[in-house]
Every structure is written in structure tokens, then in C-alpha cells.
Amino acid sequence: MSTWVPTAYRTHTLGEIQNIGADLIGQEVTVSGFMEANRGKGAICFVDLRDGTGITQIFLKGDNVGDEALDMVQRMTRESTLQFTGTVSEKRPPKAKEGEPVPPPAYEVIATSVNLIARAVAPLPLGVTDTVHVALDTRLDNRFLDLRRSHVNAMFHLRGKILQYGREASDQ
């Protein structure tokens, strides 16, 4: 598989932040993706950002990004496209019950700036992360949203792998 090349929109994918986050701690990164959820009001906010490679939590603080940018993110609709620049840090591990294994480390980006790329219209015609059953014509009319759904995307990845194996077998 080819290595991802940085672009003007991002220096790292969200999957890279989670996979090689230990090597990136303290480094400044620029990431972009679809806002899956945001939590928090007031001086702080947590954003779950998703792209085709994974999900990463973005931590925003009014002192770091400014009150105007923080308010804009807190009022943003789900599936809006945002770009964040910030520093990678390790998330505090969740409390584990005695005798249970400690989960692997997870990483987040502490934002220093935010840029709105595109605001999603609300309400969405179909849920991307929700298990909502909609008619086929609605799914086809909004295919760009339907392809963001994990189970639909997984079918395309599986189909691609099967075709890849078939090509490799026919080359031998």
C-alpha cells in the first residue's frame, strides 16, 4: 500500500495520529475531517473528527484558539468539514477495573487554530454514524453521505481487496 503524502489541507491523517501517535507527541500537525460529535460548552470543547482512516479527538480551549473560534466550533453541525492545527498529546487513559487489561494508549490533538472548510446543512437527509433505516432512493440521492457510513465503506474495501487478490493470482 502506498504511503500517504501530506497536502495543503493536512500534514497527517487521523489514522496516523492513532497509529504512530507516540512518535508525534509534542509535534504540530494539521488534520482535517468530518465532525462526528462535539462535547462541552463554555471555555473548552472536545470534537470527534473522522476521516477515511480513523477518528481522533480534538481538544479546544478558549485560551488557545480564541473565544470566537471556540464558539463557532460549538455551534457547528454534525458532518461539517473542519481543519485543525495543534499539538499531538497522549490522552489520559480511562479508569480500568481491577484485573482488567489497560487499553492501548490513544492520542488527541490540542488545537491552536481552527478553519471551517464546509458547514453541513442540518438536518442531514440520512445519518452517517447512526443506524437509521432510509429508503434506497434517499441513499442514492445522497450517495456522498452514504459512502461515509462505516459498513458501506467496509464493503468497498472488501471488494477492492478481493479484486486485488484476483489480479495478483492472475499475474502469477
N, C-alpha and C positions, 0 to 999 in steps of 0.2 A: 504494500500500500504506500502511496506517495506521501511525503511529508507536507504538512500544511504550510503555506507561505503567508507571512503577515501581509496585511493590506492597510489601506488608509483608515479603514473602519475599526480594525482591531489588530493588536500585536499577538494575542493568544486566543485560542478557542476556550470555551468554558470546560470542555473535556480535558484539555491540557492543564488547566488550573487544578482540577481534581486529581489528575494522574501524576503530574510532576510538580505539584504544589510545594513539596518540601524544598525543591531546588529554587523555587521562585519567591520564597519568603523574603520580604523586605524589598523586592523589586517592584518598580512601577510598571503596570500593564494597562492596556486599553482593551476592553471587551465590549461586545455588543450582542444583543439578542432580544427576545420577546419577554416582556414582563409577565410572569406567570401569576405572581401574587405580591402584594406589599403589605407589611405589617408595621404598626407603630404610628403614633401621632405625636405632635409636639416637636421636641428637639432631635429625635432620632427616628430612623426608618430602616426596615430590612426589606430588601427586594429579592425575590427569587427570579433569577434571569435564566432563560433557556435558549439554547441554540441547537443545531443539529447534532452536537457532540455531547451535550450534557447540561446539567443545571448547576449554578453556583449562586451562593448568597452574596448580595452586595449590601454593605453596611454604610448608611449615610448618617452623618451628624451635621447639624446646622452650622457648627463652628468650622467644619471642613469644606462644605460645598456652598454655604450661604443659605440664608433662610428662604429666599425666593426660589432657588433650585430645589430645595427640600420640599417646599410646599407644592411645587409643580409635580414632583415625583409622587407625593402622597395623594394627589388628586388624579393621577394618571389612570387610564382604563386598562383592563387586562388585555394582553396581546399587543400592547403598544411596543414599538421598537425603540430601544434606548441604547445609548453608548455611555460607558462609564470609564473613567481613568482613575486609577488608585493603586494602592499598595496591597500586595498579597500577604495574608497572615493566616495562621492556623486557628481554626475555630476551637472554642472551648469544648472539650469532649462532653457528651451527655453523661449524666449520672447513670451508672450501671449497678444493678442489684448485685449483692454479694454472690460470688460464684459464677456469674455470667461473664463471658468474654468482653473485653473492652473493644468497642467498634474501631475500625481503622480511622486514622486522622482525616479530617475534612478541612477544606481551605475556603476562605472567603476573600473578597476584595473590599478594602476600606476606601471608599470613594473620596476623591478630592475634586472631581468635576463630573458633570453630567450633561449630556447632549440629547435632546429629543430628535429622533430621526423621523418617526411617523407615529401619530396618535391613532389608536384603533377606535372605530366608531362603536358606541355601545347602544343597545345590547348586540352582542355578536349573533349571527344567524345560527351558529351551532357552537357547542362547547368544545374546546380543544383539549382541556385536561379533565373535563367532566365526562361522566358516562351518560351522555344524552343520546337518546334514540331519535333520529330525524329521518325524514323521507329521503329516498335516493336522489330525487330531483334537487332538493336543498343541498345535499352533499356535493352533487356535481356542479351546481351553480356557484358554490363556494369552495371549489377544489383546493385553492391556495390555503384555506384554513384546515380542510380535511386532511391534507398531507402533513400537517404539523402534528396530528394525533399519533401517539406512540405506536399503537397497534397497526395503523395503516402504514406508517413509515417502516415498521419492522417487516411487513410483508414485502415491501420493495427491496429492502436489504437482503432478505432471504432469497427473493427471486434473482437478484444480482449475483449472489454467491453461487446459486445453482447454475446460472448461465456461465459464470467464471469457471467453475469446475468442469462443466461440459466442454468449454473451449480448451482448457488445459488438457483434458483427456483426448480431445481430437487432435491436438498438436503432437502428441507422443507417437 
